[in-house]
């Protein structure tokens, strides 16, 4: 029962109380403070294996606000006690790591309720007195954030455990076990957040680890309460050992132990660097059983960068909070500011006025005080020395503050300096106190000041913020400062992370950036084990290359095994999961049957003509299903094939259709695009689908039908929002603010996006090669070779290339798109070669940066565009229209022109539509040169349906896979499932009537290939009508 699937309570953040004067919550905290004050000094203990230990010695912790009063003792564990704690933890691990996850999670969920209920006010009181926080800061820390860590870590752990392989090979089951580390974890918590102690121990413990916890001497009592809560919640003794002590001595014992397996640290960058170096030396000396996992979040020298376009009043308020809440004693506190000269006076006057209003006092006695004391004598003395030096530094101008008072408590006035230059030492020195330095830069030097921001900060890169409304400037800042902060905020202070909403962690010398508040950090305290189980016997040990000459022609045998028993031996298993295609299961009840009324075995040679999207998908799916003798021919000499309609930088991935059949199929395909093989090429930018004020009725009707489909589908409806005006567009996509967008209306669907089509073809080709699929590139299939069977019917025996080479095959799959009639002329008017236009605008780096992230933007009456391609900065544009066909007057069949060069142009009417689309959306580009102009040829059907069926009168030896009507690429991940299902159908027939071979005597004839399907706007023209005519020399 312990392994039964479960669902945890929904993720949520604990609500904060406001503690207004006279409120019940304020009264409760005041009472808790009074009780705690009456008990001073309170006692803190060493707890090993659940038992309180006598300390070897003890230090006193005084009240930061009244240093003449002892708040608590800090017991110092001896070396022997540390060793005992480690051994006790390792003993407890034997049972704890085998405790079912649901039982471990229940302990921390109960602990969260104790934190927010029974112990809430006691925790807040302890944090206010012991760490000098005001009631607001203590509430968001010791109550809300601690509860969030306990609860949300359970959700993140469940998410991690649920990361299981989603694809594989028939007859094989692969699963992953997320084991705890083999030894123990050492957790070192800081003074500034009570919640961090709970976080540092709960994450590893939840994953089955045991933890040695050394709390800070200056948060000892609040940490003791957290430990008490965990015990009351049911945490078994020994799982967490509570071992306060001398930092050097405790760490020495830990790092000398063979079973040390992980460090979870929050504190000083210098201390972390020292411990990290010692761990590295221990690894070099082979001290440890395994390579210890090292996780650390350390110091920050965090910046606010103000652009001339900023809302100055808001930036001032954010800066005051970021710099001076909790006396600047947060690793994320704002400590350096960069101001534009044109707005500096406004900012500085507002900052001075605000800082001068800050009240300072004892958190316990003055609830209205914004600031309290700094934590201890050493901190006060350090800050005092910095202020003294600053007050005497001629390169600094004291704007406000510069004073301190330790007569009763450790109080420092909020202090702000203005520096003459951005390279002053204060821009690199971490202070951990209420001291802020700012620099005023000339507006024209915005670009250079970005570099200064990045280069300063003392090598730290924890948090940073930029303030402004100019999107180009914000984009430039975000890109230039990419590595300047692990948490980067726009128009928000640097102390802004909320557990579960903004994962937290810094880079460079600010830590390992493992992102607290996510499953990432929990993964670091696991050692995953992959388990693979095969359910079929291995009937041979030899490889195909070991076979003798009497076997089938080696030139037709794939580079992989010839038995399904070897299907798992391919070194790369980036597969489309056999269970992925829900559509297939719907129509083929025995999809998994190994032999279902088929004349082909899994070792028979299969030849696929065409290495485009449909051909590659089929090759991959069949190879993963155990078909071991697959050859693919294509006349292109490389992948992606220049003759494939999918050879492009991007294609729309849209799920909504008027037809529910295709909507369900497209949703299934888009989910497959999120699997590992395809996901790197899927960009979920969303789909902005509109019509302009002058759109024809047919276009508007189609738009409304698509919108209704998206709004009705359970997977998409939450992603759809209406677009009724330009304002609705610009509020989400500011890049279009300069376009008139006259009368634009429609919807935005964030479920959709686009794929980098060429790159995805390359990825699937590589996966096929790894699976043993053989590719013969630069070889054009000219004809299918047939023979008469004893029964008088016709059956394919292989394919002959244009060069005359013959390739034998038991099954021929024609996936040639627009040129399918070359091999299957009897398809007649069912499939027609049809083209639509495409062109590009070459953008600069700056222009491309601005447009990065825009949705696929589709005006149903004009055309569509994508975000620029990374690397090339090409903006792809396609006009809307009926397209063109190239009908052979002799046969009545349309096929692409003889060479690619014949299609390298843009029809004049299509250029007009593209420029009109740009004029509506991005008018600054409307007159730019259009490059890489071409016609893209597709295989089209008049009813917009696919054809996936056996060619009649070929004894089920030829399959035609075609007719994508310009919307087939989105199905790339699942097309192969359709072919496999057809091959393994019980009666050998295609059960989906709309995908069957159509009768040649249908009335399609030379129909208008734009009139029957609603989404085609415009009439189809003949190629000769649109191609440029040679200019006369007269």
Buried (B, 14 or more C-beta within 10 A) or exposed (E): EEEEEEEBEEBEBBEEBEBEEEEEBBEBBBEBBEEBBEEEBBEBBBBBBBEEBEBBEBBEBBBBBBBEBBBBBBBBBBBEBBBBBBBBBBEBBEEBBEBEBBEBBBBBBBBBBBBBEEBBBBBBBBBBBBBBBBBBBBBBBBBBBBBBBBBBBBBBBBBBBEEEBBBBBBBBEBEBEBBBBBBBBBBBBBBBBBBBBBBBBBBBBBBBBBBBBBBBBBBBBBBBBBBBBBBBBEBBBBBBBBBBBBBEBBBBBBBBBEBBBBBBBBBBBEBBEEBBEBBEEBEEEEBBBBEBBBBBBBBBBBBBBBBBBBBBEEBBBBBBBBBBBBBBBBBBBBBBBBBBEEBBEBBBEBBBEBBEEBEBBBBBEBBEBBBBBBBBEEBBBBBBEBBEEBBEBEEBBBBBBBBBEBEBBBBBBBBBBBBEEBEBBBBBBBBBBBBBBBBBBEEEBBEEBBEBBBEBBBEBBBBBBBBBEBEBBBBBBBEBBEEBBBBBBEBBBBBBBEBBEBBBBBBBBBBBBBBBBBBBBBBBBBBEEEEEEBEEEEEEEEEBEEEEEEEBEEEBBBBBBBBBBBBBBBEEBBBBBBBBBBBBBEBBEEBBEBEBEBEBEBBBBBBBBBBBBBBBBBBBBBBBBBBBBBBBBBBBEEBBBEBBBBBBBBBBBBBBBBBEEBBBBBBBBBBBBEBEBBEEBBBBBBBBBBBBEEBEEBBBBBBBBBBBBBBEBEBBEEBBEEBEEBEBBBEBBBBBEEBBBEBBBBBBBBBBBBBBBBBBBBBBBBBBBBBBBBBBBEBBBBEBBBEEEEEEEBBBBBBBBEEEEEBBBBBBBBBBBBBBBBBBEEBBBBBBBBBBBBBBBBBEEEBBBBBBEBBBBBBBBBBBBBBBBEEEBBBBBBBBBBBBBBBEEEEEBBBBBEEBEBBEBBBEBBBEBBBBBBBBBBEEBBEBEBEBBBBBBBBBBBBBBBBBBBBEEBBBBBBBBBBBBBBBBBBBBBBBBBBBBBBBBEEBEBBBEBBBBBEEEEEBEEBEBBEEBBBBBBEBBEBEEBBEEEEEEE
